[in-house]
């Protein structure tokens, strides 16, 4: 391993921590306009977390900090991070406009409210002092949640990337194909906090496995039985292989969709395998 890329020893972490506190003191002076170095503990902690976010550090895990930071000009690195955040903000706003302009063919209150709130994020977000914060309400669930370690604008951008992939997949199908799946999943899907993509994606994978067309996505008891028979007594690795193959076929040449569907297929394989010798997959394929 490169020596500079290896984790720090405790004494080295203490040196870096002091350098971070020096950078924090500069941030405090700028935040208060030079009028005070005294702040509420909560505000000082938030400013410190913002500094760590900008530098790519986890303030709760100094054991994972890398030695190369001891050689860096932290002030310069912080300024470079501000430029990176501005790029992310521009990317995020473009994604948000794209998602808002290409909604699935059915309204869901949680999605609508989430996108409206994200619309205010670009105005409320403070990359200079509180870059790790997410000043908006994100209630709409994703089939593949954003990794919890992501913060600030990085979280919002990843969320919108996932949502764009999901909604683009849903737009493949007319409303008359989608609504029966959603109604079987949750009759009040327009008002509930749930994900619209997941039940459609699961059923589409199942239809692909059966070699059936996508003109109807709901399953008859006989079709569910055929899938249950196919997976019965199979090892999880075998179930996963079949579902990943179906995901690749369903995605076609769309690389980001292929990755997304494949990850969903792995999750689905776990659900199916957990059912063991179940006679029906009624709780999985709708």
C-alpha positions as semicolon CSV with decimal commas, in nm:
position;residue;x (nm);y (nm);z (nm)
1;X;0,000;0,000;0,000
2;X;0,119;0,355;-0,073
3;X;0,243;0,492;0,260
4;X;0,064;0,824;0,214
5;X;-0,262;0,648;0,133
6;X;-0,255;0,431;0,446
7;X;-0,456;0,521;0,760
8;X;-0,303;0,761;1,009
9;X;-0,159;0,675;1,344
10;X;-0,323;0,843;1,642
11;X;-0,051;1,106;1,678
12;X;-0,081;1,192;1,308
13;X;-0,458;1,221;1,338
14;X;-0,405;1,466;1,625
15;X;-0,187;1,683;1,399
16;X;-0,447;1,682;1,123
17;X;-0,723;1,752;1,374
18;X;-0,541;2,067;1,481
19;X;-0,506;2,176;1,117
20;X;-0,877;2,118;1,073
21;X;-0,950;2,330;1,379
22;X;-0,737;2,609;1,228
23;X;-0,947;2,590;0,911
24;X;-1,261;2,582;1,126
25;X;-1,147;2,898;1,308
26;X;-1,116;3,071;0,970
27;X;-1,468;2,955;0,879
28;X;-1,603;3,086;1,211
29;X;-1,449;3,428;1,147
30;X;-1,606;3,438;0,801
31;X;-1,940;3,312;0,930
32;X;-1,957;3,583;1,198
33;X;-1,809;3,853;0,975
34;X;-1,508;3,873;1,209
35;X;-1,723;4,002;1,491
36;X;-1,689;3,700;1,718
37;X;-1,511;3,369;1,766
38;X;-1,780;3,247;2,001
39;X;-2,066;3,038;1,863
40;X;-2,328;2,799;2,001
41;X;-2,186;2,448;2,022
42;X;-2,439;2,318;1,768
43;X;-2,337;2,581;1,510
44;X;-1,966;2,516;1,561
45;X;-2,022;2,144;1,521
46;X;-2,220;2,200;1,201
47;X;-1,942;2,420;1,061
48;X;-1,687;2,151;1,146
49;X;-1,893;1,881;0,977
50;X;-1,916;2,106;0,671
51;X;-1,536;2,141;0,660
52;X;-1,498;1,764;0,689
53;X;-1,759;1,702;0,418
54;X;-1,579;1,940;0,183
55;X;-1,248;1,762;0,246
56;X;-1,396;1,414;0,213
57;X;-1,348;1,323;0,579
58;X;-1,574;1,144;0,824
59;X;-1,551;1,349;1,146
60;X;-1,667;1,045;1,346
61;X;-1,397;0,812;1,211
62;X;-1,051;0,974;1,225
63;X;-0,905;0,624;1,213
64;X;-0,993;0,619;0,846
65;X;-0,820;0,947;0,761
66;X;-0,533;0,916;0,515
67;X;-0,174;1,033;0,561
68;X;-0,168;1,226;0,234
69;X;-0,385;1,491;0,401
70;X;-0,088;1,578;0,622
71;X;0,096;1,693;0,309
72;X;-0,196;1,883;0,155
73;X;-0,267;2,253;0,175
74;X;-0,607;2,216;0,344
75;X;-0,716;2,570;0,259
76;X;-0,645;2,507;-0,110
77;X;-0,816;2,171;-0,092
78;X;-1,118;2,337;0,066
79;X;-1,132;2,598;-0,213
80;X;-1,114;2,319;-0,472
81;X;-1,399;2,144;-0,295
82;X;-1,612;2,456;-0,329
83;X;-1,556;2,448;-0,705
84;X;-1,654;2,080;-0,709
85;X;-1,972;2,156;-0,515
86;X;-2,067;2,426;-0,766
87;X;-2,032;2,170;-1,046
88;X;-2,254;1,932;-0,849
89;X;-2,511;2,206;-0,797
90;X;-2,528;2,278;-1,170
91;X;-2,558;1,907;-1,243
92;X;-2,827;1,865;-0,980
93;X;-3,040;2,152;-1,107
94;X;-3,023;2,017;-1,462
95;X;-3,125;1,672;-1,335
96;X;-3,410;1,817;-1,130
97;X;-3,550;2,001;-1,432
98;X;-3,517;1,683;-1,639
99;X;-3,700;1,471;-1,381
100;X;-3,977;1,730;-1,339
101;X;-4,030;1,736;-1,714
102;X;-4,053;1,356;-1,747
103;X;-4,278;1,223;-1,471
104;X;-4,435;0,876;-1,490
105;X;-4,788;0,850;-1,631
106;X;-4,951;0,860;-1,286
107;X;-4,930;1,110;-1,005
108;X;-4,796;1,024;-0,663
109;X;-4,821;1,285;-0,389
110;X;-4,492;1,192;-0,223
111;X;-4,301;1,226;-0,551
112;X;-4,469;1,556;-0,633
113;X;-4,402;1,701;-0,287
114;X;-4,042;1,577;-0,286
115;X;-3,965;1,735;-0,623
116;X;-4,125;2,060;-0,514
117;X;-3,912;2,064;-0,199
118;X;-3,594;1,984;-0,393
119;X;-3,681;2,284;-0,610
120;X;-3,618;2,500;-0,304
121;X;-3,296;2,318;-0,213
122;X;-3,093;2,514;-0,468
123;X;-3,193;2,838;-0,299
124;X;-3,158;2,723;0,062
125;X;-2,837;2,523;0,034
126;X;-2,528;2,690;0,186
127;X;-2,217;2,527;0,035
128;X;-1,983;2,769;0,206
129;X;-2,073;2,702;0,567
130;X;-2,314;2,406;0,584
131;X;-2,225;2,197;0,279
132;X;-2,322;1,869;0,448
133;X;-2,683;1,969;0,509
134;X;-2,987;1,881;0,295
135;X;-3,235;2,167;0,340
136;X;-3,535;2,000;0,180
137;X;-3,784;1,720;0,252
138;X;-3,729;1,397;0,060
139;X;-4,022;1,166;0,129
140;X;-4,053;0,971;-0,193
141;X;-3,887;0,632;-0,155
142;X;-3,646;0,485;-0,408
143;X;-3,609;0,119;-0,499
144;X;-3,235;0,164;-0,439
145;X;-3,183;0,415;-0,157
146;X;-2,898;0,665;-0,167
147;X;-2,598;0,537;0,034
148;X;-2,631;0,682;0,387
149;X;-2,276;0,818;0,387
150;X;-2,363;1,069;0,114
151;X;-2,449;1,418;0,232
152;X;-2,539;1,762;0,106
153;X;-2,560;1,821;-0,267
154;X;-2,398;1,481;-0,333
155;X;-2,698;1,311;-0,171
156;X;-2,948;1,515;-0,372
157;X;-2,767;1,453;-0,703
158;X;-2,751;1,077;-0,643
159;X;-3,118;1,075;-0,540
160;X;-3,216;1,251;-0,863
161;X;-2,998;1,018;-1,071
162;X;-3,177;0,717;-0,923
163;X;-3,519;0,877;-0,968
164;X;-3,443;0,968;-1,330
165;X;-3,355;0,605;-1,408
166;X;-3,669;0,477;-1,236
167;X;-3,903;0,719;-1,410
168;X;-3,744;0,666;-1,749
169;X;-3,814;0,294;-1,711
170;X;-4,177;0,360;-1,616
171;X;-4,219;0,575;-1,926
172;X;-4,165;0,266;-2,138
173;X;-4,517;0,155;-2,054
174;X;-4,856;0,313;-2,117
175;X;-5,078;0,398;-1,824
176;X;-5,312;0,106;-1,898
177;X;-5,023;-0,137;-1,838
178;X;-4,889;0,034;-1,526
179;X;-5,207;0,107;-1,332
180;X;-5,314;-0,258;-1,280
181;X;-4,973;-0,331;-1,123
182;X;-4,990;-0,028;-0,895
183;X;-5,348;-0,103;-0,796
184;X;-5,255;-0,460;-0,706
185;X;-4,957;-0,328;-0,508
186;X;-5,150;-0,056;-0,322
187;X;-5,498;0,067;-0,424
188;X;-5,417;0,415;-0,288
189;X;-5,079;0,441;-0,457
190;X;-5,141;0,803;-0,558
191;X;-5,154;0,916;-0,195
192;X;-4,922;0,673;-0,019
193;X;-4,549;0,711;0,044
194;X;-4,426;0,424;-0,171
195;X;-4,208;0,355;-0,472
196;X;-4,377;0,329;-0,812
197;X;-4,084;0,165;-0,988
198;X;-4,027;-0,142;-0,770
199;X;-4,350;-0,339;-0,835
200;X;-4,333;-0,263;-1,207
201;X;-3,966;-0,359;-1,228
202;X;-4,023;-0,684;-1,041
203;X;-4,315;-0,785;-1,261
204;X;-4,125;-0,689;-1,575
205;X;-3,836;-0,912;-1,466
206;X;-4,079;-1,196;-1,405
207;X;-4,238;-1,157;-1,748
208;X;-3,892;-1,155;-1,904
209;X;-3,804;-1,481;-1,726
210;X;-4,119;-1,640;-1,862
211;X;-4,040;-1,515;-2,212
212;X;-4,367;-1,321;-2,223
213;X;-4,442;-0,984;-2,378
214;X;-4,454;-0,667;-2,172
215;X;-4,799;-0,570;-2,297
216;X;-4,948;-0,695;-1,972
217;X;-4,742;-0,688;-1,654
218;X;-4,980;-0,837;-1,398
219;X;-4,955;-1,210;-1,320
220;X;-5,214;-1,484;-1,319
221;X;-5,193;-1,752;-1,046
222;X;-5,070;-1,995;-1,309
223;X;-4,786;-1,761;-1,412
224;X;-4,680;-1,712;-1,052
225;X;-4,687;-2,086;-1,006
226;X;-4,463;-2,133;-1,308
227;X;-4,206;-1,894;-1,161
228;X;-4,232;-2,057;-0,817
229;X;-4,166;-2,396;-0,979
230;X;-3,865;-2,257;-1,163
231;X;-3,705;-2,124;-0,843
232;X;-3,802;-2,407;-0,607
233;X;-3,502;-2,589;-0,452
234;X;-3,259;-2,356;-0,631
235;X;-2,959;-2,207;-0,452
236;X;-2,965;-1,833;-0,406
237;X;-2,674;-1,795;-0,649
238;X;-2,877;-1,967;-0,921
239;X;-3,183;-1,751;-0,855
240;X;-2,962;-1,442;-0,868
241;X;-2,802;-1,552;-1,196
242;X;-3,139;-1,595;-1,368
243;X;-3,269;-1,261;-1,243
244;X;-2,952;-1,072;-1,335
245;X;-2,970;-1,221;-1,684
246;X;-3,331;-1,107;-1,712
247;X;-3,231;-0,759;-1,591
248;X;-2,965;-0,727;-1,860
249;X;-3,210;-0,835;-2,127
250;X;-3,480;-0,601;-2,003
251;X;-3,245;-0,301;-1,988
252;X;-3,113;-0,346;-2,339
253;X;-2,847;-0,091;-2,426
254;X;-2,925;0,149;-2,141
255;X;-2,619;0,109;-1,920
256;X;-2,744;0,299;-1,617
257;X;-3,077;0,112;-1,626
258;X;-2,891;-0,217;-1,659
259;X;-2,695;-0,146;-1,343
260;X;-3,007;-0,034;-1,158
261;X;-3,219;-0,333;-1,263
262;X;-2,935;-0,573;-1,183
263;X;-2,905;-0,433;-0,829
264;X;-3,283;-0,468;-0,789
265;X;-3,258;-0,824;-0,921
266;X;-3,008;-0,913;-0,649
267;X;-3,247;-0,782;-0,384
268;X;-3,535;-0,972;-0,544
269;X;-3,332;-1,293;-0,544
270;X;-3,297;-1,264;-0,168
271;X;-3,673;-1,227;-0,126
272;X;-3,749;-1,525;-0,349
273;X;-3,487;-1,747;-0,188
274;X;-3,621;-1,662;0,158
275;X;-3,959;-1,808;0,055
276;X;-3,795;-2,145;0,010
277;X;-4,045;-2,401;-0,113
278;X;-4,343;-2,165;-0,132
279;X;-4,610;-2,281;-0,374
280;X;-4,682;-1,928;-0,490
281;X;-4,498;-1,600;-0,525
282;X;-4,816;-1,397;-0,478
283;X;-4,642;-1,157;-0,240
284;X;-4,362;-1,093;-0,491
285;X;-4,511;-1,094;-0,841
286;X;-4,844;-0,911;-0,854
